[in-house]
Structure formats: structure tokens, C-alpha cells
């Protein structure tokens, strides 16, 4: 856990009228604004990741991205640690390392999905199944009883998947099925790291930017050997996709840091579903920017995912 200078714990503390995580319209609006901005940035960097294509090895791409992110955000992260007189103990390092490896699985599965299928398939499925799997897990392992809203939300998400996979006779049906499968696997990692990171920033009092930067450093170390082994691929990636690489390396951390800040100010169960509004941005990018087919059908599928996620959030 992070150690910081605190006031005397035995001293009496006044009870504030509202907790910053549970009350206050101002805090709620601020958290909502952070999450909506995060949703747009998240969909944008996924668009850039799809546009890079499959010519570059996933591990090489990840290594380059993480190296840039670590360098770019090091001053801010270290300044936060220095200003707050923070030190990391073994427990905090374990949480940071766990987050780092969960995000490794997330990024590799996501990139694989974009290589075998389309943004407007993989992205909505990935962002929609995360909350669904979290709700199922809560019912199976935590004993939470499903409500009509939660059941309705689950059915809407299932409907979105059905809409995406209709017309099995179409030439691209195999790509769609592969995208749905990989998108669902990405959703598993989304549910896992959302719960993990939410617990870290809320219960362990880890500053979001320092916490995420630590995870970036872990991922950079994991992928560094792959970049060294594929230096030619890394140079080609930088030469042909420099702006997209920089965009992903900067937008991805900012998008998630905004979510971590929001989760430190509001309940994780409220923040996570609102973030999934990025599904609509992703579907729009896929249709308008990439020109992916079946626009109307995929638009309806995205709306079903968003409605299902919002129903789960309200249950």
C-alpha cells in the first residue's frame, strides 16, 4: 500500500455532509464528464489501432506503445509521488503488477480481434460483454439476486450479439463469428481489470496516474524483448504509422486515467457502465471512417449493447 504523511489518526474528524464518492451533484457531473471524455478517447485509439492493420506484430506494436507511454507520463507520475511523499510497498507493487498483466491480456486479445474481424464487431461485443460477465459473476459467486432490470440488460446484450451474427450465409460471416468470440474474450479481461483497478484506486488510495504508470512500466518491460528482436518491424511501424502510434500511446493512458479518477470520486458500479457509451462512438467510427458494411444492422446492435449496459447499471 502507498505510505503517505497523514494527520494523527486519533484526532477527532468532522463528518462531512457528503462523501466525495457517494454524494453531491457537482462531483457526479464532474465524474460523468470525465467518463464521457474517456469514452470518446477510448473509441478513437481503438480506431487508430484498427487502421494500423496486421502488418506489424502485436508484441512489437505493444512494446513501442508502452515505451512511449512510460516516457511521456513519467514526469507527471513521479511528480505526484514526490509531492505527496509517497512510497510503494510490496502490496501496492503487487496490485500494480496484477493490473499490468491483466492489461497485457486485454491488449493482445483486442489486437488479435482487429486483425481477424472489424471494429464495428469486435469493439461493441468487447465493451458490452464486460458488464454482463460482471453481473453473472456477482450472481454466481457473490449471491446477488438478479432483478428484472439486470435480466433485461443481459437479454439486450445477447440480442446485440444475435443481431451482429445474423445472416450466416453472408461471405463475411466467418469474420463476424471470429470477431464476436474474440470480443467476448476481451470482455472477460475488461471485467477483470475494471474490478481489480477499481479496488486498487478506491481501497488502497493509489493515485490514478501513478498507479496506471506503474502498470505501463510493467507492460513495457514485458514487451521490450520483442521490440529488440524485431527492430526492423518497429522502425517500419514508426515510419508508416507515426501519428497513430503517438495517438494511441497518449490517448489510451489518458482515457483510462480519467476513468480511474472518476472511480476515485464515484462508485465503480456507476462509472464502469457509463464508460461503455464508447460503444456508440466505436460503431460510428467503424461505419463512417472505415466504411465497414451492414451499417444499419451494426448500429442497432450497438444500441442494444448500450441499452443493456445501462439496464445492468440501474439494476
C-alpha positions as CSV (number, residue, x, y, z in Angstrom):
1,X,0.0,0.0,0.0
2,X,1.1,3.5,-0.6
3,X,2.5,5.2,2.5
4,X,1.9,9.0,2.8
5,X,2.0,11.6,5.5
6,X,-1.3,11.7,7.3
7,X,-2.8,13.6,10.3
8,X,-3.0,11.9,13.7
9,X,-5.5,9.1,13.3
10,X,-6.6,9.5,16.9
11,X,-7.6,13.1,16.4
12,X,-11.4,13.7,16.0
13,X,-12.5,14.2,12.5
14,X,-15.6,16.2,11.5
15,X,-18.2,14.3,9.4
16,X,-18.5,15.9,6.0
17,X,-22.1,16.4,4.8
18,X,-21.4,14.5,1.7
19,X,-18.9,11.8,0.7
20,X,-17.0,12.6,-2.5
21,X,-17.6,9.1,-3.7
22,X,-21.3,8.9,-2.9
23,X,-22.9,12.3,-2.8
24,X,-23.0,15.7,-4.4
25,X,-24.3,16.7,-7.8
26,X,-21.2,18.6,-8.6
27,X,-19.0,15.6,-8.1
28,X,-21.4,13.4,-10.0
29,X,-21.4,15.7,-13.0
30,X,-17.6,16.0,-12.9
31,X,-17.3,12.2,-12.8
32,X,-19.7,11.9,-15.7
33,X,-17.8,14.4,-17.8
34,X,-14.5,12.6,-17.2
35,X,-16.0,9.2,-18.2
36,X,-17.7,10.6,-21.4
37,X,-14.4,12.2,-22.5
38,X,-12.7,8.9,-21.7
39,X,-15.2,7.0,-23.8
40,X,-14.5,9.2,-26.8
41,X,-10.8,8.9,-26.5
42,X,-11.1,5.1,-26.0
43,X,-13.0,4.7,-29.2
44,X,-10.6,6.9,-31.0
45,X,-7.5,5.0,-30.1
46,X,-9.2,1.7,-31.0
47,X,-9.9,3.2,-34.4
48,X,-6.2,4.0,-34.8
49,X,-5.2,0.5,-33.7
50,X,-7.5,-1.0,-36.3
51,X,-6.1,1.3,-39.0
52,X,-2.6,0.2,-38.3
53,X,-3.6,-3.2,-39.6
54,X,-1.9,-6.6,-39.3
55,X,1.5,-6.0,-40.9
56,X,3.1,-5.3,-37.5
57,X,3.5,-7.9,-34.9
58,X,1.2,-7.3,-31.9
59,X,4.0,-7.7,-29.4
60,X,6.2,-5.2,-31.4
61,X,3.3,-2.7,-31.5
62,X,2.7,-3.1,-27.8
63,X,6.3,-2.6,-26.9
64,X,6.6,0.6,-28.9
65,X,3.3,2.0,-27.5
66,X,4.2,1.1,-23.9
67,X,7.7,2.6,-24.2
68,X,6.3,5.9,-25.5
69,X,3.6,6.0,-22.8
70,X,6.1,5.3,-20.0
71,X,8.4,8.1,-21.2
72,X,5.5,10.6,-21.8
73,X,3.8,10.1,-18.4
74,X,6.9,9.6,-16.2
75,X,7.3,13.3,-15.2
76,X,3.6,13.6,-14.1
77,X,3.6,10.3,-12.2
78,X,6.9,10.9,-10.4
79,X,5.9,14.5,-9.6
80,X,2.7,13.2,-8.0
81,X,4.7,10.7,-6.0
82,X,7.2,13.3,-4.9
83,X,4.7,16.0,-4.0
84,X,2.7,13.6,-1.8
85,X,5.8,12.0,-0.2
86,X,4.6,8.6,-1.4
87,X,6.5,5.3,-1.2
88,X,5.4,1.9,-2.7
89,X,5.4,-1.2,-0.5
90,X,5.1,-4.8,-1.6
91,X,1.3,-4.8,-1.5
92,X,1.0,-1.8,-3.8
93,X,3.5,-3.2,-6.2
94,X,1.5,-6.5,-6.3
95,X,-1.6,-4.6,-7.3
96,X,0.2,-2.6,-9.9
97,X,1.8,-5.7,-11.4
98,X,-1.5,-7.6,-11.4
99,X,-3.1,-4.7,-13.3
100,X,-0.2,-4.6,-15.8
101,X,-0.6,-8.3,-16.7
102,X,-4.4,-8.1,-17.0
103,X,-3.9,-5.3,-19.5
104,X,-1.4,-7.3,-21.4
105,X,-4.0,-10.0,-22.0
106,X,-6.6,-7.3,-22.9
107,X,-4.4,-5.6,-25.5
108,X,-3.2,-8.8,-27.1
109,X,-6.7,-10.2,-27.5
110,X,-8.0,-6.8,-28.7
111,X,-5.3,-6.5,-31.4
112,X,-5.9,-10.1,-32.5
113,X,-9.6,-9.3,-32.8
114,X,-8.9,-6.3,-35.1
115,X,-6.7,-8.5,-37.3
116,X,-9.3,-11.1,-37.9
117,X,-12.5,-9.0,-37.9
118,X,-13.9,-5.5,-37.9
119,X,-14.0,-2.6,-35.5
120,X,-17.8,-2.4,-35.5
121,X,-18.0,-6.1,-34.5
122,X,-15.1,-6.6,-32.0
123,X,-15.5,-3.3,-30.2
124,X,-19.2,-3.4,-29.3
125,X,-19.0,-7.0,-28.2
126,X,-15.9,-6.4,-26.1
127,X,-17.4,-3.3,-24.4
128,X,-20.8,-4.9,-23.9
129,X,-19.9,-8.3,-22.5
130,X,-17.7,-6.9,-19.7
131,X,-20.5,-5.6,-17.6
132,X,-22.6,-8.6,-18.5
133,X,-20.0,-11.1,-17.3
134,X,-19.5,-9.0,-14.1
135,X,-23.2,-9.2,-13.4
136,X,-23.2,-13.0,-14.0
137,X,-20.2,-13.4,-11.7
138,X,-22.0,-11.4,-9.0
139,X,-25.0,-13.7,-9.2
140,X,-22.9,-16.9,-9.2
141,X,-20.2,-16.2,-6.6
142,X,-21.5,-13.3,-4.6
143,X,-25.0,-14.5,-4.1
144,X,-26.6,-11.3,-5.6
145,X,-30.1,-12.0,-6.9
146,X,-30.8,-10.8,-10.4
147,X,-33.6,-8.2,-10.9
148,X,-35.9,-7.7,-13.8
149,X,-33.6,-4.8,-15.0
150,X,-30.5,-7.0,-14.8
151,X,-32.2,-9.8,-16.7
152,X,-33.5,-7.4,-19.3
153,X,-30.0,-5.9,-19.6
154,X,-28.5,-9.3,-20.2
155,X,-31.1,-10.1,-22.8
156,X,-30.4,-6.8,-24.6
157,X,-26.7,-7.6,-24.8
158,X,-27.4,-11.1,-26.0
159,X,-29.7,-9.5,-28.6
160,X,-26.9,-7.3,-29.8
161,X,-24.7,-10.3,-30.4
162,X,-27.5,-12.1,-32.3
163,X,-28.0,-9.0,-34.5
164,X,-24.3,-8.9,-35.3
165,X,-24.2,-12.6,-36.2
166,X,-27.4,-12.8,-38.3
167,X,-27.3,-13.8,-42.0
168,X,-24.9,-16.8,-41.6
169,X,-24.8,-17.2,-45.4
170,X,-23.0,-13.9,-46.0
171,X,-19.4,-14.2,-47.2
172,X,-18.1,-12.3,-44.1
173,X,-20.0,-14.4,-41.6
174,X,-16.8,-16.3,-40.5
175,X,-15.0,-13.0,-39.8
176,X,-18.0,-11.8,-37.8
177,X,-18.1,-15.0,-35.7
178,X,-14.4,-14.7,-35.0
179,X,-14.9,-11.1,-34.0
180,X,-17.7,-12.0,-31.6
181,X,-15.6,-14.7,-30.0
182,X,-12.5,-12.6,-29.5
183,X,-14.7,-9.6,-28.5
184,X,-16.2,-11.7,-25.7
185,X,-12.8,-12.8,-24.6
186,X,-11.7,-9.2,-24.5
187,X,-14.9,-8.5,-22.4
188,X,-13.6,-11.0,-19.8
189,X,-10.4,-9.1,-19.4
190,X,-12.3,-5.8,-19.2
191,X,-14.5,-7.1,-16.4
192,X,-11.4,-8.4,-14.6
193,X,-9.2,-5.3,-14.8
194,X,-12.2,-3.0,-14.1
195,X,-12.8,-4.7,-10.8
196,X,-9.1,-5.0,-10.0
197,X,-8.2,-1.4,-10.7
198,X,-11.4,0.0,-9.1
199,X,-10.5,-1.8,-5.9
200,X,-6.9,-0.5,-6.1
201,X,-7.6,3.2,-6.5
202,X,-10.5,3.2,-4.1
203,X,-9.4,1.0,-1.2
204,X,-5.6,1.3,-1.4
205,X,-5.6,5.1,-2.0
206,X,-3.3,4.8,-5.0
207,X,-3.1,8.0,-7.1
208,X,-4.6,7.1,-10.5
209,X,-1.7,8.4,-12.7
210,X,1.0,6.8,-10.6
211,X,-0.9,3.5,-10.4
212,X,-1.5,3.4,-14.2
213,X,2.0,4.5,-15.0
214,X,3.3,1.6,-12.9
215,X,1.2,-0.8,-14.9
216,X,2.6,0.8,-18.1
217,X,6.1,0.3,-16.8
218,X,5.4,-3.4,-16.2
219,X,4.0,-3.8,-19.7
220,X,6.9,-2.0,-21.2
221,X,9.3,-4.4,-19.5
222,X,7.3,-7.4,-20.7
223,X,7.3,-6.3,-24.4
224,X,10.8,-4.8,-24.6
225,X,12.5,-8.1,-25.7
226,X,10.1,-8.4,-28.6
227,X,10.9,-4.9,-29.8
228,X,14.6,-5.6,-29.6
229,X,14.1,-8.8,-31.5
230,X,12.0,-7.1,-34.2
231,X,13.8,-3.8,-34.6
232,X,13.1,-3.7,-38.4
233,X,9.4,-4.1,-37.7
234,X,9.5,-1.3,-35.1
235,X,11.2,1.1,-37.5
236,X,8.7,0.3,-40.2
237,X,5.8,0.8,-37.8
238,X,7.2,4.2,-36.7
239,X,7.8,5.3,-40.3
240,X,4.4,4.4,-41.7
241,X,2.1,5.0,-38.6
242,X,3.9,7.5,-36.5
243,X,0.9,9.8,-35.8
244,X,-1.4,6.8,-35.0
245,X,1.3,5.3,-32.7
246,X,1.7,8.6,-30.8
247,X,-2.1,9.0,-30.7
248,X,-2.6,5.5,-29.2
249,X,0.3,5.9,-26.8
250,X,-1.1,9.2,-25.4
251,X,-4.9,8.7,-25.7
252,X,-5.0,5.2,-24.2
253,X,-3.5,6.1,-20.9
254,X,-5.3,9.4,-20.6
255,X,-8.7,7.7,-21.3
256,X,-8.1,5.1,-18.6
257,X,-6.6,7.6,-16.1
258,X,-9.8,9.7,-16.5
259,X,-11.8,6.6,-15.6
260,X,-9.6,5.8,-12.5
261,X,-10.0,9.4,-11.4
262,X,-13.8,9.1,-11.8
263,X,-13.8,5.8,-9.9
264,X,-12.0,7.5,-7.0
265,X,-14.9,10.1,-6.9
266,X,-17.9,7.8,-7.6
267,X,-18.9,4.2,-7.2
268,X,-17.3,1.8,-9.6
269,X,-20.7,0.3,-10.4
270,X,-21.8,3.7,-11.7
271,X,-18.6,4.6,-13.6
272,X,-18.0,1.4,-15.5
273,X,-21.3,1.2,-17.3
274,X,-21.3,4.9,-18.4
275,X,-17.9,4.2,-19.9
276,X,-19.5,1.7,-22.2
277,X,-21.1,4.6,-24.1
278,X,-17.9,4.4,-26.1
279,X,-19.7,1.6,-28.0
280,X,-21.7,4.2,-29.9
281,X,-18.5,6.1,-30.8
282,X,-16.8,2.9,-31.9
283,X,-19.8,1.8,-34.1
284,X,-19.9,5.3,-35.7
285,X,-16.1,5.2,-36.4
286,X,-16.5,1.7,-38.0
287,X,-19.3,2.8,-40.2
288,X,-18.2,6.3,-41.2
289,X,-14.4,6.3,-41.0
290,X,-13.6,2.7,-42.0
291,X,-16.6,2.2,-44.3
292,X,-17.5,-1.2,-42.7
293,X,-20.6,-2.8,-44.1
294,X,-24.0,-3.6,-42.6
295,X,-24.2,-0.1,-41.1
296,X,-27.9,-0.2,-40.1
297,X,-27.6,-3.7,-38.5
298,X,-24.5,-2.9,-36.6
299,X,-26.0,0.4,-35.4
300,X,-28.9,-1.4,-34.0
301,X,-26.6,-3.9,-32.3
302,X,-24.6,-1.1,-30.7
303,X,-27.8,0.5,-29.4
304,X,-28.8,-2.9,-27.9
305,X,-25.5,-3.2,-26.2
306,X,-25.7,0.4,-24.7
307,X,-29.3,-0.2,-23.5
308,X,-28.3,-3.5,-21.9
309,X,-25.3,-2.0,-20.1
310,X,-27.4,0.9,-18.8
311,X,-30.0,-1.5,-17.6
312,X,-27.4,-3.5,-15.7
313,X,-26.1,-0.3,-14.2
314,X,-29.6,0.6,-13.0
315,X,-30.4,-2.8,-11.5
